[in-house]
């Protein structure tokens, strides 16, 4: 269910990025669950079921927000979602929270950056003015991805996440799109 904003130029998404389908849900769940309970890459403390992942994906889509996957060799190797900012007041209705997940065997291959670029393109096309991402303090690869697309560290919430006896920081990165609408982020080499 697309809710693309009328009158917004439609930029081409990075190669391999497409809107997700129900057939993608098992692969998306497997990718999401690779980091469950690690305390490093994800705030989840247990793997999610297919029913739970389907519920959240449908929630985002029913809210008119994008959920896209990236394929390599006919396989889903990553995905992104943009949902409403968790502090969902009317004044923040044009802010979206972007989440990016990459299959572990594709780390370091540019998949995350392509999904980050797609997030910016889609956020604009869906009428969002700001995109934020919550990232675990130890998750330096995700920090590099959001910084590569121009996001900046806006906040560090020290030790608010807890994994058993271990505590972790949560970082908030932000990218104001209203400041750069006339200068879109360049795409990486599409052939890589």
ABEGO torsion letter per residue (X at the ends): XBBBBBGBBBBBBBBGBBBBBAAAAAAAAAAAAAABGAGAABABABBBBAAAAAAAAAAAAAAGBBBBBBBBGGBBABBBBBBBBABBBAAAAABBBBBBBBBAAABGAGAAAAAAAAAAAAAAAAGBABBBBBBBAABAAAAAAAAAAGBBBABBBBGABBBEABBBBBBBBBBBAAAAAABBBBBBBAAX
